[in-house]
Amino acid sequence: MARLATRLTRRLGIAHPILSAPMALAGGGALAAAVSRAGGLGLIGCGYGDSAWIEREFAAAGETAVGCGFITWSLAKTPELLTRALAHRPAALMLSFGDPRPFAAEIEAAGVPLICQCQSLAHVRQALESGAAIVVAQGTEAGGHGASRATLPFVPEAADLVARESPDTLIVAAGGIADGRGLAAALMLGADGVLAGTRFWASREALVHERHHAAALAATGDGTVRTALPDIARGLDWPKPFDIRVSDNAFIGRWAGREAALKAAVAEEAPAYREAFLAGDPDRAAVIFGEAVGLVGDIPSAGEIVQRMVAEAAALLGGAGRLVVRSI
């Protein structure tokens, strides 16, 4: 099998420059371990701070080297969870959606590489102040939470900033990347690797209801929206500028433009929403995937996804050197 050696593979000691996103609820230990065994690095999603869930998913990863990731503003409410996660000696620890600086010293003292996911240049500078080893430049195409910058211009702009101000810090691209074309493009944009969410969400190891997977297979990238509605229904007070990209379904259609009404009715709507989500109802609760869902045509193993991405990217990058440029 082809290998794509980059600064990321050398820094993390992995075969391929592919990380799986630490998706809350979906990115468990089995998925993270499968990605790592295939030569990437899988990240367990530590979500909103369920300590029992974190322990269970690290156990599910077994002896395989995996990392983990936290929602930073939520971690600030229960900072002791960071200490518990670091006790598992993760291969890397990712912080997203909040100021990473209060946690950086403990992560550094544990000898664990810090990954900071960023959605703006201001976030990138904050990550550099934290001593991040790796900066993830996340575009708005991503599923789940994010902000407003698009991947294609944001990644090279972030790469240029980091090259000027902290050249030893690595750049990883995220948002809309689901195959070898996206991996090859990210490397050409100046990234050292990619972080993929939706594509690994649509894998056999992901903790995703089969009805949600079926909805993804029927969807295109046109069928997603950025919204605050699922967070309102779940009682999650997400800070600005973050919102969530999900399927544009009946739940969204019912409440679109009526955020205040949903807040007023949340005591009744929250239990119904939770019941629908647990039942895998693809219409009455959010199905969390990004624009890359239009590139998802099957639900294979995570290892097969890694292999496909690497083989396709290697072929494309090898072919790029044979392109002929002719003057007009």
C-alpha positions in Angstrom: 0.0 0.0 0.0 1.2 3.5 -0.8 2.3 5.8 2.1 2.2 9.5 2.2 5.0 10.8 4.4 4.5 14.3 5.8 5.6 16.3 8.8 2.4 15.0 10.5 3.3 11.3 10.0 6.8 12.0 11.3 5.6 14.0 14.3 2.9 11.5 15.4 4.7 8.3 14.3 1.9 7.2 12.0 1.9 5.8 8.5 -0.7 8.1 6.9 -1.6 11.8 7.4 -5.2 11.2 8.4 -6.9 11.9 11.7 -10.5 11.0 12.5 -12.4 13.8 14.2 -13.2 13.4 17.9 -17.0 13.4 17.2 -19.1 13.6 20.3 -21.3 10.5 20.7 -20.2 9.0 17.4 -16.4 8.9 17.7 -15.8 6.1 20.2 -12.9 3.9 21.1 -13.6 1.2 18.4 -13.6 3.8 15.6 -10.5 5.6 16.9 -8.6 2.3 17.3 -9.7 1.2 13.7 -8.3 4.4 12.2 -5.0 4.0 14.2 -4.6 0.4 13.2 -5.0 1.4 9.6 -2.1 3.8 9.9 -3.8 7.1 10.8 -4.6 8.4 14.2 -8.1 8.0 15.7 -9.4 10.5 18.2 -12.0 9.6 20.8 -14.7 12.3 21.2 -15.0 13.2 24.9 -18.0 15.3 24.2 -19.7 17.2 27.0 -17.9 15.6 29.9 -19.4 12.1 30.6 -16.6 10.6 32.6 -18.0 7.0 32.5 -18.4 7.3 28.7 -14.7 8.4 28.4 -13.5 5.5 30.5 -15.6 3.0 28.5 -14.4 4.3 25.2 -10.7 4.3 26.1 -11.3 0.7 27.2 -12.9 -0.1 23.9 -9.7 1.1 22.1 -7.7 -1.5 24.0 -4.0 -1.3 23.6 -4.1 0.6 20.3 -2.6 4.1 20.5 -5.4 6.7 20.1 -5.9 10.3 20.9 -8.9 12.2 22.3 -10.6 15.5 22.0 -12.7 17.9 24.1 -15.2 20.6 23.5 -13.2 23.3 25.3 -15.9 25.5 26.7 -17.6 22.5 28.2 -14.3 21.1 29.6 -13.9 24.4 31.4 -16.9 23.4 33.6 -15.3 20.0 34.6 -11.6 20.5 34.1 -10.8 17.4 36.1 -11.8 15.4 33.1 -8.6 16.5 31.4 -6.5 14.9 34.1 -8.5 11.7 33.8 -8.1 11.6 30.0 -4.3 12.4 30.2 -4.0 9.4 32.6 -4.7 7.2 29.6 -1.6 8.6 27.8 -3.4 9.6 24.6 -1.3 9.9 21.5 -2.6 13.5 21.1 -5.2 15.7 22.8 -7.4 18.0 20.8 -9.2 21.1 22.0 -12.0 22.7 20.0 -14.4 25.6 20.4 -12.9 27.7 23.2 -9.7 29.2 24.6 -7.2 26.4 24.9 -4.7 28.4 27.0 -6.0 27.5 30.5 -5.4 23.8 29.7 -2.1 24.0 27.7 0.3 23.7 30.7 -1.2 20.4 32.0 -1.2 18.9 28.5 2.4 19.9 28.0 3.5 18.6 31.4 2.0 15.2 30.4 4.1 15.2 27.3 1.1 14.9 25.0 0.9 16.8 21.7 -1.7 19.5 21.8 -4.0 19.8 18.8 -6.1 23.0 18.5 -9.0 23.1 16.1 -9.5 26.7 14.7 -12.2 28.4 12.7 -10.5 31.8 12.3 -7.1 33.5 12.2 -7.7 34.8 15.7 -8.2 31.2 16.8 -5.0 30.2 15.1 -3.0 32.9 16.9 -4.6 31.8 20.2 -3.5 28.2 19.4 0.0 29.3 18.8 0.1 31.2 22.1 -1.0 27.9 23.7 2.0 26.1 22.2 -0.1 23.9 20.0 1.9 21.2 18.1 -0.8 21.0 15.5 -3.4 23.5 14.3 -6.5 22.2 12.6 -8.0 24.8 10.2 -11.6 23.8 10.0 -13.9 25.1 7.2 -17.6 25.7 7.5 -18.3 22.7 5.2 -17.7 20.4 8.2 -20.4 18.5 9.9 -21.2 19.2 13.5 -20.0 22.4 15.1 -18.0 25.0 13.3 -18.1 28.6 12.1 -18.0 30.5 8.8 -14.7 30.3 7.0 -14.5 28.0 3.9 -11.9 25.3 3.8 -10.3 26.2 0.4 -9.1 29.7 1.3 -8.9 29.2 5.1 -6.3 26.4 5.0 -3.6 28.1 3.0 -4.2 31.4 4.8 -3.8 29.7 8.1 -0.7 27.8 6.7 0.9 31.0 5.7 0.3 32.6 9.1 1.8 29.6 10.9 4.7 29.4 8.6 5.6 33.0 9.4 5.0 33.0 13.1 5.6 29.4 14.2 7.1 27.3 11.4 7.5 24.2 13.6 3.7 24.0 14.2 1.9 21.7 11.8 -1.3 22.4 9.9 -4.2 20.0 9.4 -7.1 20.7 7.1 -10.7 19.9 8.0 -14.1 20.5 6.5 -15.6 18.7 3.5 -12.7 16.2 3.2 -13.9 12.7 2.6 -11.7 11.0 0.0 -8.3 11.0 -1.6 -9.1 14.0 -3.7 -9.7 16.0 -0.5 -6.5 14.7 1.0 -4.4 15.5 -2.0 -5.9 19.0 -2.3 -5.2 19.7 1.4 -1.6 18.7 1.0 -1.3 21.0 -2.0 -2.9 23.8 0.0 -0.1 23.6 2.5 -1.6 21.3 5.1 0.5 18.4 6.6 -2.6 16.2 6.8 -6.3 16.0 7.2 -8.9 15.5 9.9 -12.1 13.8 8.6 -15.4 13.6 10.4 -18.4 12.8 8.1 -16.5 10.1 6.2 -15.6 8.3 9.4 -19.0 8.9 10.9 -20.3 6.9 7.9 -18.3 3.8 8.9 -19.2 0.5 10.6 -17.3 1.3 13.8 -18.9 4.7 14.4 -21.5 4.9 17.1 -24.2 6.0 14.7 -27.8 4.6 14.4 -28.3 2.6 11.2 -31.2 4.8 10.3 -28.9 7.8 10.4 -26.5 6.0 8.1 -29.3 5.3 5.7 -30.2 9.0 5.7 -26.6 9.9 4.8 -26.5 7.4 1.9 -29.6 9.1 0.5 -28.4 12.7 1.0 -26.3 15.1 -1.0 -24.2 18.0 0.1 -27.1 20.3 -0.8 -29.1 18.8 2.0 -27.3 20.3 5.0 -27.7 23.5 6.9 -25.9 25.4 9.6 -28.2 26.2 12.5 -28.6 26.5 16.3 -31.8 24.6 16.5 -30.4 21.2 17.7 -28.4 22.8 20.4 -31.6 24.7 21.6 -33.5 21.4 21.7 -30.7 19.7 23.6 -30.3 22.6 26.1 -26.7 23.2 25.1 -25.6 26.9 25.4 -23.1 27.0 22.6 -21.1 30.3 22.5 -20.9 32.4 19.4 -19.7 32.2 16.7 -20.3 28.5 16.7 -23.3 26.7 15.3 -23.9 23.1 13.9 -24.2 21.7 10.4 -26.8 18.9 10.2 -29.3 17.4 7.8 -32.0 19.7 6.5 -34.9 17.6 7.7 -38.4 18.0 9.1 -37.2 19.1 12.5 -35.3 21.9 10.9 -38.2 22.8 8.7 -40.6 23.0 11.6 -38.5 25.4 13.6 -36.4 27.4 11.1 -36.7 31.1 11.9 -38.5 30.2 15.1 -35.6 29.9 17.5 -37.4 31.9 20.2 -40.4 29.7 19.9 -38.3 26.6 20.4 -36.7 28.0 23.4 -40.1 28.8 24.9 -41.3 25.3 24.3 -38.0 23.5 25.2 -39.5 21.8 28.3 -41.8 19.9 26.1 -39.7 19.6 23.0 -36.4 18.4 24.6 -37.7 15.0 25.7 -39.3 14.4 22.3 -36.1 15.4 20.6 -34.0 13.1 22.7 -36.4 10.2 22.2 -36.3 10.7 18.4 -32.5 10.9 18.4 -32.1 7.7 20.4 -34.5 6.0 18.0 -32.5 7.1 15.0 -35.4 9.0 13.6 -33.9 11.0 10.7 -36.8 13.5 10.5 -37.6 14.5 14.1 -34.0 15.0 15.3 -30.8 16.2 13.8 -28.6 13.9 11.7 -25.2 15.3 12.2 -23.1 15.2 8.9 -21.4 17.8 6.7 -21.4 18.7 3.1 -19.0 15.8 2.4 -22.0 13.5 2.8 -22.5 13.9 -0.9 -19.2 11.9 -1.3 -20.4 9.0 0.9 -21.7 6.1 -1.1 -21.3 3.2 1.4 -20.7 2.4 5.0 -17.4 0.5 5.0 -14.9 -0.2 7.8 -12.8 2.8 9.0 -9.7 0.9 7.9 -11.0 0.6 4.4 -11.7 4.3 4.3 -8.1 5.1 5.3 -6.8 2.8 2.6 -9.0 4.3 -0.1 -8.1 7.8 0.8 -4.3 7.1 0.7 -4.4 5.1 -2.5 -6.4 7.7 -4.3 -4.4 10.7 -3.0 -1.1 9.0 -3.9 -2.3 8.3 -7.4 -3.4 11.9 -7.9 -0.3 13.4 -6.4 1.9 11.1 -8.6 -0.1 12.1 -11.7 0.2 15.8 -10.9 3.9 15.7 -11.7 3.0 14.5 -15.2 0.7 17.4 -16.1 1.8 19.5 -19.0 1.5 23.2 -19.0 1.4 24.9 -22.4 1.7 28.5 -23.1 -1.1 30.1 -25.1 
